[in-house]
Amino acid sequence: MKRRVGFLFPPGFQVLDLMATTVFEIANNMSAEPYYEMTMLSEHGGVLASSSGVGVFTEAADRTDYDTLIVAGTMQPLAFQSSAPFLAFLREASARSRRTASICTGAFILAEAGLLDGRRATTHWALARDLQRAYPRLRVEEDRIFISDGSLWTSAGMTACIDLCLAMVESDLGKEASKHIARQMVVYHRRSGGQSQFSALLELEPKSDRIQQALTYAKIHLRKPLSVDQLAEAANLSTRQFSRTFRLETGQSPARAIEVLRVEAARAMIETSNHPIDVVARETGFADPERMRRAFLRAFGQPPQAIKRAAREQASVADYA
């Protein structure tokens, strides 16, 4: 029996969100009997224009019997307001569906409908705090690729819709199916839901090759003690010149930047492996678990054990959703 997947588009939707349909399309091509039946939906039907002007043919949103309902986002979510009939349809269809999801800023629409009250959710990192301020009843986790909280799924921005849909297919058809789809789409299989939306190296954005070289050296040698003298040597600069240039280019001290790289690496290890906390601390260069715990509290507001527990719960939801 085919599972009906409804893609609900608001006016001025972001056209990149259409990428999500490809995951289900390739899944259908894996067997003689397609597993998914996809329907493009909008409030009134007809050709709906995206924010870029590219249109998609849609059916009017009236049927509500969907296995999965996925809501696309808009480029200006703070200025967008859904109509009462659109929200009423969304609430009814969501109540009948096995799972409801949003892509990128589609989370604003789910929140507007009241569907995310009391839930964990994510969206594009640049708008996560706006979502939290606008809808204080939900708990926004701005550094997630996607989140599955019960029957409600939300994803980060842009290409994270692929990770979201690969996770859905994996829960439906198994890991090998999602791996095959990822290979066909030439994408990484697949970023975990808990993985950060952006890398510390990208966030630091050094302007010169020498500072980038020092950061790359640090990331490779995180397990070892890293002094400013070592980093300066890697950058072929004097210690004094390195420290001054590093702060000018990144806005951080070398010590602070190394801590950021370490907590990022430690978090990735915690979320993607079963290593004990003390092993993670050692492998990422923290002198002991207590130092790592304090660094996690500074960076994420929660200790490593809480992040490990959340990752385990997330994996469990994905397995049984």
N, C-alpha and C positions, 0 to 999 in steps of 0.2 A: 504494500500500500504506500502510495506516494505521501510524503510529508509536505504540506503546503507552507511555503515561505512567502510572507507578504513584506514587501519593501515599501514603507510609507514615506512619501516625499512631501516636505513643506514647500511652499513657493520660494523660489530663489535658493534651492538646495545646492550643496557643493557637489559638483559633478564627479569629483574623485571618489565619492562614496559609492558610485556605481561599480567600482572595482570589486566590492564585496560579492557581487553576483557571480563573478568568475569562479570563485571557490566552489559554489554549488553547481555551476555549469560543468566544471571538470569532474566533480563527483558523479554527476549524472552520466558522463561519458565512460565511466569505469565499468559499467555493466549494461547488459541488454535492456534491463528495466530501469529507467531513471528513478532515482530515490527521492528527488525533490521536484516540486512543481512551484515555480516562481511567478509571482504576480507583482507588477509595479502599480502602486496605489497613490492617489492624491484625493483631496477632498471632493473635487468636482469631476475628475477624470479628464481625458483629452491630453493634448500635448502640454507638458509642464516645462517651463523654462528654468534652467539652472542659473546660478549667479553669473556664470560665464556666457550665458546666452544659448548654450547647447540644450536642446529639449529632449524629453523622453516621453514616450506614449504611456499613459497611465489609465487604469480603470478607476471608476468612482469608488470611494471607500464606503461600501455598504455591507458586504459579507464580512463576518467576524470569525469565521471558523478556520483560523490559522494555527498550525503547529508552532510556527516561529514568526514573530512580528519584529521587523527591524526598522527603526526610525532613523532617517538621514538627518544631517545637520545643515546649518546655514552659516554663511560667512560672518553675519552680524547678529549673533544670538541675543545680545542685550537689547537690540532695537526691534527684534521680531516678537510678535505676539500671535499666538494661534487663535483661530476662531473657536467659538463654543462648540459647534458641531464637530470640528476636527478633534478637539480634546475628548468629546463624548464618545466618538468612535474609538479613539485610542484606548480609553478606559475600558470600554466594553470588549474590544478585541483582545486587549491584554489579559482581562479576567478569564477569557476562554482559551487563551494560548498556553502551550507548555512552557514557553519562554518568550520574553520580550527583551529587545536589545536596542541600544542606541549607538550610532557611529559618531564619534567626535562630539560636536556641539549638539547633537540630537539629545544628549543628556539634559539640556535645558528644557527641551519639550517634554521629556518624561517627567522631569521635576515639576514643570508647569501643570501637568496633569495630576500631580500628587502621587505618582507611582513610585517615587524614590524616597518618600518620607520614611525615616528610620533605617534607610539602606546605606551601604557603602557604594560609592560610585566614583568614576573618573571621567575625564574629558580631556580636551587639548590642554597641555600644560600652561599655555599662555592665558587661558580663561578659567582655570580651575578655581582660583580664589574668587573670581566674579561669581561663579556658580555657587560656591559656599556662602558668599554674602547674600546672594539673591534668595537662596533656599536653605536656611539654617537647619532645617529638620533632617537633612541628609548629611552623610559624613563623606566629604570629598577627599580622596587620596590622589594627589596630583601627580605622583611619580609612577603610576601604574600604566602598563600597556593595555590591559583590560581587567575588568573585575566581574566575577559572577557571584551575586548575592541572592541565593535562592533562585527564583525564576527570572530575576532581573539581571541583565548583562549590560555593561557599559564599556566603551572603548576609548582610548586616547585618540589623538588627532590623526587625520590624514590616513597614511598607510596602515595604521594600527587596525583598521577594519579587516585587513587580511588575517592578522593574528586572531582576532575575535572569531571570524568565521571558520578558520582552520580549527580552532578549539571546539567549536560547535560540531563540525564534521567529525572530529576525533572522538567526541563523546557519543556520536551517533553510529559511526562506522568503524572506529578503531584507529590506532596510531598509524598503521601502515597506509591507510587510505589518506590521512592528512599529509603524511610524508610524500606520497606520490603526487598529491595536488601541489604541494610546495615546490617540488622539483619541476613540475610542469610550468609553474608560474615564475620559476627562477627566483625564489625568495628563500630566506632562511627559514628552516623548519624548527619549530616556530618559536618566537620569543615568548617566554612564559609570561603569564598575566602579571606577576609581581615584578618583572624586570623594569628598571627605570626607563622613563621616556627619553632621557638624554644622558649622554656620557659626561663624566666630570672633565675629561680632556677637552670635550667640545665646549663645555661651559666656561672653562678657563680662558680659551681663545687667545693664546699667546700670539703676538704679532711677528716675532722673529723666529727664524729657524733654530737659533741657538737655545732659546728657552723651550721651544717644542722638543728639541733634542734632549734636554734635561728631563722634561716630563716623561718622554718615552722611556728614557733610561730608568726613571723612578718606577714606572709601571712594570717594567720587566723585572726589576730587582726589589719589589715591595717586601719580599720575605726577609730581606737583610736590613740592618740599621742603615738609615740614609742621612748623612750629615750634609750641611750646606756646602762644606768643602768638596764632597764627592759630586754633588750636583753641579757645582761651579766648574769642576774639572770636566764633567760630561759636556758642559756647554762651552768649554774652552774660554772661560772668563775668570777673572780674579774673583775671590769670594765676595769682596765688597761690591764690585761692579755687578756681579750676578744677583746679589740680594736686592740691590737698588733697581736693576732692570726688571727682575722678576716681579716685584711689587708694582712697578709702573705698568707692566703689560697685562698682568692678571688681576690686580687689585687685591692680592692676597700675599701673605708671607710664604716662603717656601715650606715652612713647617705646617702651616694650615693647609696648603695645597696637597701635601703628602698625606695628611690625615684624611682629606676628602677622597683621594684616590684609594686609600686603604679601606675606608668604610664602604665605598662603592664595590670594591672587589670582594670584601667580606660579605656584604649583603647578597651579591650574586652567588657566592658559594653557598651561603645559608639556604637560599631559595631554590637552588638547583642540585643540591647534594644532601646526603645524610650524615655529613661529617659533624662530630661533636663541636660545641662552641669553642672549646680550648684548642682544638685542631685548627679551626678556622682562624682564630686569633694568631696562632703561630704561623700559619701559612701566609697570612697577609701582613705580617710584620709588626703586629701589636705585641708588646712585651708580655702581656698577660691578659686574660679574659676581662678583668676589671677595667683595664685601660680601654679595651674595645667597647665595653658596655658604656662607659662615659662618653666615648666618641659617638656612639650610636644615639645616645640621648641628645647630644648636641646637634647631630645631623638630622635625625628622624623623629625625635621626641619620644622614642620608645626603645626598649632594650633589645638585644639580638634575639632573646628567647621569644619575645612577642612576635617578631618578624618571622621567625622559624615556624611558630605556631600558625600564623596567618597563612604562610605559604603552604603548609600541610593541609589546612582547611580548604584553601583555594584548589589544590590538586584533587582533594576528595570530591569537591563540588563538580569539578570538570569531569571526573571519572563517572559520576553517577547522575549528572544532569540529564 
